[in-house]
Amino acid sequence: MTGRGGKAQPRDMNVLNRYVDPVYCILRLVIGLMFACHGGQKLLGFPPGGQGAGEGIMLLGAWIELVGGFLVAFGLLTRIAALIASGEMAVAYFMIHAAGKTLNHPPVATEQFFPLLNKGELAVLYCWIFLFVFFYGAGRWSIDSLIGRRAAPTTTTTTVAR
């Protein structure tokens, strides 16, 4: 009943390990494209319904969402893009959501603390998912992985007679 690392799990569940790479790729693709949609709404007006990018830090955040989302989705410069996107979402949560700027009234203490009450749950989810992507990396099914395979030098061994 023990699997890898001595962790207790049913042996029948180990058969799912073969799907880790494609499922992680799909997760990265979906999360990255959803994040890019937020930037696209602000910068390009597509998909419709956005509020515009504004100026200053809001404009910077929109560019991080658009470019960073695409980089994470396709697995190019994934760790860097994920770290920046995670940081942007942490900043967005504390500057906008925890500060109560998404509410139509001054926030009470519980609204400042709980993401569900200050409408910050999406920012928190993006922050932690991108932080996970930063630590996990691009995965096997990514552009980073393709570049890494091409750049790896081929080693040949030669024997020297003594």
N, C-alpha and C positions, 0 to 999 in steps of 0.2 A: 504494500500500500504506500510505500515511499517512492517519491519521484526524485528529481534532481535536487541535490543539496540536502537530502534527508527530509524534505518537506512532505508531510502526509497528504496524499492525493490519490484518488482512484486511478489505477493503471489504465483504465479505459480512456481517461481524459488526456493521457499523453499523446494520443493519436492526433489531437488538435494542434500539437506543436508544429506540425508541418505547414500550418496556415498562418503562422506568426508573421512572416515577411509580407505576404500579400495583404493581410488585414491591416498591418501597421501602415503599409503604403496607402491603402484606401483611407484610413483615419487621417493621415497626414494630408492627403489630397483634399478630402472633404473639409477639414478644419481650415486649411490654407485658403481654399477657394471661398469659403464662407467669410473668412477674415478679409480677403481681398474685396469682397462685395461691399463691405462697410466703407473701405477706402474709395471704391468706385462710386458709391452713392454720393460721397462728399466731394470728390474731385470731378467726376464725369457726369453726375446726375443719372447714372445707370448702375444698378436697377433703380427705377423711379421710386421716389418717396423719401429721399435723403434730405438733410437740412442744410447742406452746403458745408464747405470746409472751414469757413471763417478765415481767421488770420493768425499769425504767430504760431503758438504751440499746437493749436487745433489743425492748422495746415500741415505742420510737421507730422502730427499723428495720422492724418489722412494718407500721407505719402508712405508712412511706415506700414499702415494697414494694406494699402494697395500693393506695394512692391514686396514687402515682407510676406504677405499672404501668398503671392505667386511663387516666391522663392521657396517657402516651406512646402507648398503644394507639390512642386515639381522636384524638390530635393536638391536644390542648388544653393550652395553656401548656407546650408540648413541650420547648422548650430548658431552661426552669427545672426541670421535672420530671426531664429526662434528666441534667442536671448534678447534682442532688441524689441521684438514684439511682446515678449513677456514683460519686460520693463515698462513698455508703453502702457500695457494694460494695468500694471500696478499703479503707475502714475495716474492713469485715468480713473481708476477706482478711488484712490484717496483724494484727488483734486476735484472730482466731479460727484461721484456717488456718495462717498462717506461725508463729503461736505454738504450734501443735501441739495445740490444744484439741479437734480433731476426731479425734485419734488415741487409741488405748488405751494408749499408752506415751509416755514423754518423747521428743520429736523429736530426731533427729540432724540435722546440718547440711544434708544433702541433702534431708531431708524438709521442713525449714524453707524451703528455696529453691525447690524444684520444685512447682508447683501440682498436678501429677498425683500426687505422692506425699503431699501434705498435704490432699488432697480439696478443693482450692480452685479447680479449673479452671473451675467454673461461675461463681464469684465474679469471676474474672479476665475471662471472656467477657462477662458482664453489664457489668462496669466499662468495658471497651473499646467494646462496642456502644453503650452509653448515651453514652459520650464522643463517639463518631462521630455519634450522633443530635443531641447538643448542637451540634456544629459544622455538621452538614448542615441541621438545622432540621426542621420538621414535614413539609415536602414539599407538593406541590400537592393531594393528596387527604387533607385534614385539616380539623379544625374551625378551627384557627388560620388556615388559608388562606381558609376561607369568611368568617371574621370580617374578615380583612384586605381581602378584596374588597369587602365591604359598607362598610367604614370608609373606603375610598379615595375622596377627594373627586373629583367629576366636574369637570373643567375645561372651560370654554368659552372660546373665543378670540373676541374682538371686535376689529374693525378700527376704528381712529379715523381719520377724514378729516383731513388737514392742509391 
